[in-house]
Amino acid sequence: MGYKIAVMGTGAVGAYAGAHMARAGEDITFIDPWPENVETMKAKGLKVSHIREVPEWSTPVKALHLTQLQEAAKEKPFDLAFVCMKSYDTEWATTMIAQYLGPNGFICSLQNCMNEETIAGVVGWGKVVGCIASSITVDLCEPGHVRRAAGKSGDKHTVFRTGEVHGRITDRIQEIKRLVSLADSALATTNLWGERWSKLVTNGMANGMSASTGLISRDILTNDGLRRFGARLGSEAIRVGQALGYELEEVHHIDPEVIARAGEGDAEAVKEYDAHRLAEVSKSGGGEHRPSMGQDMVKGRRTEIEFLNGFIARKGEEVGIPTPANVALTDIVKRVYKGELKPDPKHILDLRLN
C-alpha cells in the first residue's frame, strides 16, 4: 500500500508536486494557512498550467485549513509529510504536523534553503529527508492555481533530487522519488548536502536580485552590471560551500568553479559565464519568470533573504571567508521589504565593493 501523505503548505512547489500526486490517485491531504486557497481547492480542486507544451488541467483534492488540521486526529496517521512552507515557518509547521505522523512517519523538506536541521530539532534526524526542486519556476498565481513558467523539463534537466541526510539510498527515498517523478524528472541522490548547497547558490544568485531590483530574470541577465554581480554572489557562496566540505553540483548548468572564478574576475571564466547566461535568455521564453523572492516582494510577503544570502554570509563568517556581496544584498532586500527603499537596479549597480 502507498503512503498516506500530507502537504504542509500549498504554495507553488507543494501545489505543483502534490497536484500531480493527487491526479495519480495518491492518498494526499493539502494543508494551508490561506483561507481563499483552501476554499478554492475544496470547491474546484487544484488547477495546473504551463507556459508552453502542456495543456491546463485540474484535479479534485482534499484540503484543510490549518485550523482544521485537528480533524486528522480522527483518522489514520500520515506516513509522510512534505513541509513546503517558507523557511521562516519551518519550525512551527513541523511541530504542528509531527503530532499527526504515524510511528514510522517522517518528514520531507521540499523547500528552498537548508531546513533539515530545523526539522530534525523537532522530530529527530531519523525522521528527516530532503528533496530539492531545481529550476522548477512555478508560482501560485491565484487561489487554487499553480502555474509553471516553462513546459516539462524531462530528460533535459532533472528537477527533483531527493536524499537521506546520511547519503544512503533507502526504500523511503525511492518512494519519494516515485512520488515527485509524477510531476517531472527525479533522481535519488547520495549527495543531499551538495545538492542543497548548490540550490542555495542558484537561489542566492537570483532571488534577492529580483526582490531588490523589481526585475524579472531576463532583465537581470541582459544587464552587464547585474549579471556580473550575480556571478559575485555565486562565487562567494561556492567558496563557502567548498570550505564547508560540500561536493557541489552544477549551478545554472555551469561548472561551479567557472562561476567562482568569474565572480573573482578571471577573464576566461567571465567570458564563459556571460556566454552561457546570455544563451539562456535568448531561448524562447527564457528568463521571462520572476524568481520566488521577487514574487514575494510584489505580494508584500516576508522574504527568505535571511535563509538564503544571509545564511551564506553567516556560514562564510564561520569559515573565515568574506562575503561582502551577499551581506550587501541581504541588507538591501530587508530595506526594500520594510519600505525604506523602492525596488530599483541602482541599489546593486551603485554598490562599490572591494
Wavefront OBJ file of the C-alpha trace (Angstrom):
o trace
v 0.000 0.000 0.000
v 1.154 3.558 -0.696
v 1.831 6.268 1.864
v -0.806 8.474 3.394
v 0.639 11.907 2.589
v 0.289 15.435 3.965
v 1.465 18.558 2.159
v 2.113 21.201 4.801
v 1.894 24.448 2.851
v 0.162 24.521 -0.523
v 2.248 27.221 -2.151
v 3.853 26.948 -5.570
v 6.037 23.852 -5.170
v 3.733 22.000 -2.772
v 0.757 22.626 -5.041
v 2.598 21.634 -8.223
v 4.128 18.392 -6.958
v 1.108 17.488 -4.852
v -1.421 18.093 -7.618
v 0.334 15.514 -9.777
v 0.245 13.033 -6.897
v -3.459 13.645 -6.329
v -4.166 13.278 -10.047
v -2.369 9.910 -9.988
v -4.620 8.686 -7.153
v -2.269 9.036 -4.175
v -3.821 9.483 -0.710
v -2.864 13.106 -0.137
v -4.149 15.956 2.037
v -3.240 19.601 1.431
v -2.922 21.864 4.488
v -2.554 25.622 4.089
v -2.941 28.877 6.070
v -4.523 30.915 3.222
v -8.328 30.610 3.545
v -9.097 31.534 -0.089
v -6.631 28.944 -1.326
v -8.169 26.206 0.810
v -11.759 27.100 -0.122
v -10.901 27.175 -3.830
v -9.201 23.775 -3.605
v -12.232 22.338 -1.832
v -14.666 23.729 -4.382
v -12.715 23.429 -7.624
v -9.637 21.309 -6.914
v -6.128 22.328 -7.935
v -5.542 23.807 -11.378
v -2.146 23.356 -13.057
v -0.999 25.306 -16.111
v 2.267 25.676 -18.016
v 3.527 28.473 -20.218
v 4.022 26.028 -23.075
v 3.567 22.454 -24.308
v 1.354 21.106 -21.503
v -2.463 21.516 -21.586
v -4.094 23.056 -18.496
v -5.797 20.588 -16.171
v -7.474 20.386 -12.766
v -7.806 17.634 -10.196
v -10.038 17.250 -7.116
v -8.093 17.339 -3.846
v -8.648 17.032 -0.108
v -7.746 20.343 1.549
v -7.713 21.582 5.141
v -7.111 24.986 6.653
v -4.548 24.973 9.469
v -7.363 25.395 11.978
v -8.968 22.189 10.672
v -5.870 20.011 10.999
v -7.075 18.741 14.365
v -9.675 16.747 12.388
v -6.810 14.472 11.279
v -6.689 13.029 14.814
v -9.829 11.022 13.969
v -8.177 9.333 11.002
v -5.238 7.098 10.168
v -1.942 8.946 10.843
v 0.168 10.282 7.995
v 3.112 8.207 6.825
v 4.827 11.131 5.108
v 4.547 14.899 5.397
v 6.074 17.218 2.827
v 6.897 20.523 4.510
v 6.571 23.165 1.793
v 6.327 26.304 3.907
v 8.647 29.296 3.698
v 11.832 28.678 5.673
v 10.878 31.041 8.482
v 7.740 28.934 9.092
v 9.546 25.591 9.151
v 9.783 25.044 12.901
v 6.162 25.691 13.841
v 4.850 23.887 10.741
v 6.928 20.817 11.617
v 5.748 20.907 15.222
v 2.157 21.150 14.062
v 2.202 18.233 11.618
v 4.509 15.986 13.689
v 1.755 15.012 16.121
v -0.279 13.551 13.233
v 2.511 11.266 11.957
v 2.398 7.524 12.478
v 5.100 5.687 14.481
v 7.256 5.268 11.366
v 6.140 8.518 9.783
v 8.709 11.011 8.564
v 9.043 14.486 7.082
v 10.497 15.595 3.761
v 11.642 19.189 3.353
v 10.501 20.197 -0.139
v 11.679 23.804 0.285
v 14.326 26.285 -0.678
v 17.220 26.799 1.746
v 18.648 24.248 4.197
v 15.920 23.421 6.701
v 16.646 19.784 7.539
v 18.428 20.717 10.762
v 15.453 22.779 11.924
v 13.089 19.876 11.207
v 15.421 17.446 12.982
v 15.321 19.715 16.025
v 11.613 18.908 16.282
v 11.327 15.253 15.186
v 14.922 13.934 15.282
v 17.332 13.186 12.440
v 15.890 9.740 11.783
v 12.597 11.255 10.640
v 14.042 13.790 8.171
v 14.763 13.543 4.455
v 15.224 16.248 1.854
v 14.034 16.964 -1.664
v 15.316 19.761 -3.894
v 13.150 21.230 -6.661
v 15.699 22.534 -9.149
v 14.845 25.234 -11.728
v 11.140 24.489 -11.434
v 9.911 28.116 -11.992
v 6.426 27.788 -10.514
v 4.155 30.302 -8.803
v 0.780 30.181 -7.095
v -0.748 32.821 -9.354
v -4.191 32.780 -7.723
v -6.015 30.641 -5.147
v -6.036 27.015 -6.266
v -3.989 27.663 -9.424
v -0.289 26.878 -9.791
v 1.466 27.978 -12.968
v 4.831 26.884 -14.335
v 6.836 29.316 -16.470
v 8.016 26.522 -18.758
v 6.990 23.109 -20.031
v 8.209 19.846 -18.501
v 11.973 19.508 -18.107
v 12.057 15.731 -18.584
v 15.399 14.447 -19.878
v 16.733 17.987 -20.428
v 17.092 18.692 -16.703
v 16.443 16.655 -13.563
v 14.049 18.741 -11.474
v 13.646 16.765 -8.239
v 16.624 15.368 -6.265
v 15.771 13.536 -3.059
v 18.093 12.054 -0.464
v 18.778 10.964 3.095
v 20.889 13.132 5.370
v 23.348 10.206 5.724
v 23.617 9.699 1.960
v 22.399 6.117 1.643
v 19.649 5.212 -0.821
v 16.742 3.782 1.173
v 13.279 2.462 0.363
v 11.652 5.672 1.561
v 13.884 7.758 -0.691
v 12.926 5.577 -3.631
v 9.263 6.092 -2.758
v 9.647 9.874 -2.603
v 11.434 9.744 -5.939
v 8.463 7.850 -7.351
v 6.009 10.371 -5.944
v 7.741 13.524 -7.194
v 8.503 11.917 -10.559
v 4.752 12.048 -11.156
v 5.338 15.789 -11.646
v 8.660 15.775 -13.532
v 12.080 14.110 -13.753
v 13.579 12.928 -10.460
v 16.570 11.122 -9.017
v 17.629 9.637 -5.690
v 20.877 11.267 -4.622
v 23.682 10.211 -2.302
v 24.737 13.872 -2.139
v 21.830 15.651 -0.445
v 24.023 18.297 1.191
v 25.906 19.077 -2.013
v 22.604 19.320 -3.880
v 21.173 21.541 -1.153
v 24.125 23.933 -1.186
v 24.163 24.038 -4.990
v 20.475 25.010 -4.989
v 21.277 27.603 -2.331
v 23.885 29.094 -4.680
v 21.373 29.105 -7.543
v 18.739 30.863 -5.441
v 21.296 33.212 -3.933
v 22.270 34.436 -7.390
v 18.707 35.193 -8.493
v 16.083 35.634 -5.796
v 17.401 38.623 -3.905
v 18.395 40.303 -7.164
v 14.789 40.189 -8.363
v 13.423 41.296 -4.984
v 15.751 44.296 -4.747
v 15.565 45.452 -8.380
v 11.948 44.621 -9.229
v 13.138 42.921 -12.432
v 12.390 39.540 -13.982
v 15.259 37.162 -14.721
v 15.685 38.191 -18.370
v 16.170 41.870 -17.480
v 18.686 40.999 -14.788
v 20.763 38.744 -17.020
v 20.873 41.103 -20.006
v 22.256 43.906 -17.838
v 26.059 43.532 -17.684
v 26.386 45.012 -14.212
v 23.619 42.934 -12.666
v 24.736 39.735 -14.378
v 28.294 40.190 -13.103
v 27.031 40.931 -9.591
v 25.134 37.639 -9.767
v 28.435 35.925 -10.527
v 29.968 37.644 -7.498
v 27.149 36.371 -5.279
v 27.567 32.870 -6.640
v 31.341 32.939 -6.323
v 31.222 33.809 -2.638
v 28.607 31.128 -1.974
v 30.571 28.481 -3.865
v 33.778 29.223 -1.958
v 31.903 28.996 1.342
v 30.312 25.688 0.314
v 33.697 24.288 -0.691
v 35.170 25.359 2.647
v 32.327 23.575 4.419
v 33.256 20.392 2.557
v 30.270 20.102 0.226
v 30.593 18.365 -3.123
v 28.850 20.901 -5.336
v 26.744 20.068 -8.379
v 26.271 22.219 -11.466
v 24.775 25.669 -10.863
v 22.656 27.050 -13.726
v 24.090 24.116 -15.744
v 27.584 25.569 -15.295
v 30.591 24.056 -13.529
v 30.574 25.853 -10.150
v 34.306 26.520 -10.450
v 33.633 28.607 -13.583
v 31.132 30.750 -11.671
v 33.513 31.062 -8.732
v 36.353 32.243 -10.947
v 34.062 34.557 -12.933
v 32.971 36.250 -9.715
v 36.637 36.648 -8.790
v 37.350 38.407 -12.099
v 39.055 35.687 -14.163
v 38.660 36.903 -17.769
v 38.207 33.493 -19.397
v 35.695 32.420 -16.764
v 33.772 35.690 -17.166
v 33.590 35.097 -20.916
v 32.274 31.559 -20.457
v 29.827 32.597 -17.738
v 28.458 35.514 -19.761
v 28.021 33.414 -22.883
v 26.128 30.717 -21.004
v 23.793 33.053 -19.103
v 23.002 35.150 -22.181
v 22.303 31.996 -24.187
v 19.729 31.011 -21.542
v 17.667 34.160 -22.056
v 17.967 34.077 -25.840
v 15.783 30.950 -25.928
v 12.044 31.253 -26.429
v 10.535 32.136 -23.056
v 13.957 32.266 -21.423
v 14.107 34.365 -18.279
v 10.520 35.565 -18.501
v 9.708 34.411 -14.961
v 10.043 36.318 -11.692
v 12.037 34.353 -9.075
v 10.111 33.400 -5.953
v 11.534 36.149 -3.748
v 10.648 38.689 -6.413
v 7.103 37.282 -6.313
v 7.086 37.624 -2.520
v 8.164 41.261 -2.732
v 5.438 42.079 -5.260
v 2.852 40.427 -2.970
v 4.170 42.201 0.133
v 5.178 38.921 1.756
v 8.142 38.451 4.037
v 11.164 37.194 2.090
v 13.541 34.319 2.827
v 16.623 36.541 2.430
v 17.984 35.659 5.890
v 17.809 31.970 4.946
v 19.477 32.458 1.542
v 22.103 35.191 1.179
v 22.040 35.914 4.905
v 22.689 32.231 5.630
v 25.582 32.190 3.134
v 27.064 35.240 4.865
v 26.748 33.673 8.327
v 28.377 30.442 7.178
v 31.109 32.444 5.465
v 31.875 34.177 8.746
v 32.093 30.776 10.455
v 34.723 29.515 7.999
v 36.564 32.828 7.610
v 35.531 33.619 4.032
v 34.360 37.210 3.372
v 31.007 37.506 1.583
v 30.535 41.270 1.055
v 28.171 40.891 -1.930
v 25.845 38.555 -0.028
v 25.959 40.790 3.052
v 25.111 43.856 0.961
v 22.254 42.167 -0.886
v 20.760 40.866 2.356
v 20.679 44.406 3.738
v 19.179 45.877 0.569
v 16.371 43.322 0.378
v 15.493 43.877 4.041
v 15.297 47.629 3.444
v 13.153 47.242 0.334
v 10.776 44.931 2.199
v 10.449 47.444 5.049
v 9.655 50.231 2.585
v 12.853 52.173 3.257
v 13.811 51.729 -0.417
v 11.824 51.096 -3.585
v 12.903 48.200 -5.836
v 15.465 49.616 -8.261
v 18.505 48.217 -10.146
v 20.600 51.147 -8.914
v 20.742 49.599 -5.447
v 23.021 46.941 -6.973
v 24.671 48.971 -9.717
v 25.721 51.731 -7.310
v 27.481 49.321 -4.927
v 31.222 49.692 -4.619
v 32.629 46.532 -3.077
v 36.337 45.927 -2.533
l 1 2 3 4 5 6 7 8 9 10 11 12 13 14 15 16 17 18 19 20 21 22 23 24 25 26 27 28 29 30 31 32 33 34 35 36 37 38 39 40 41 42 43 44 45 46 47 48 49 50 51 52 53 54 55 56 57 58 59 60 61 62 63 64 65 66 67 68 69 70 71 72 73 74 75 76 77 78 79 80 81 82 83 84 85 86 87 88 89 90 91 92 93 94 95 96 97 98 99 100 101 102 103 104 105 106 107 108 109 110 111 112 113 114 115 116 117 118 119 120 121 122 123 124 125 126 127 128 129 130 131 132 133 134 135 136 137 138 139 140 141 142 143 144 145 146 147 148 149 150 151 152 153 154 155 156 157 158 159 160 161 162 163 164 165 166 167 168 169 170 171 172 173 174 175 176 177 178 179 180 181 182 183 184 185 186 187 188 189 190 191 192 193 194 195 196 197 198 199 200 201 202 203 204 205 206 207 208 209 210 211 212 213 214 215 216 217 218 219 220 221 222 223 224 225 226 227 228 229 230 231 232 233 234 235 236 237 238 239 240 241 242 243 244 245 246 247 248 249 250 251 252 253 254 255 256 257 258 259 260 261 262 263 264 265 266 267 268 269 270 271 272 273 274 275 276 277 278 279 280 281 282 283 284 285 286 287 288 289 290 291 292 293 294 295 296 297 298 299 300 301 302 303 304 305 306 307 308 309 310 311 312 313 314 315 316 317 318 319 320 321 322 323 324 325 326 327 328 329 330 331 332 333 334 335 336 337 338 339 340 341 342 343 344 345 346 347 348 349 350 351 352 353 354
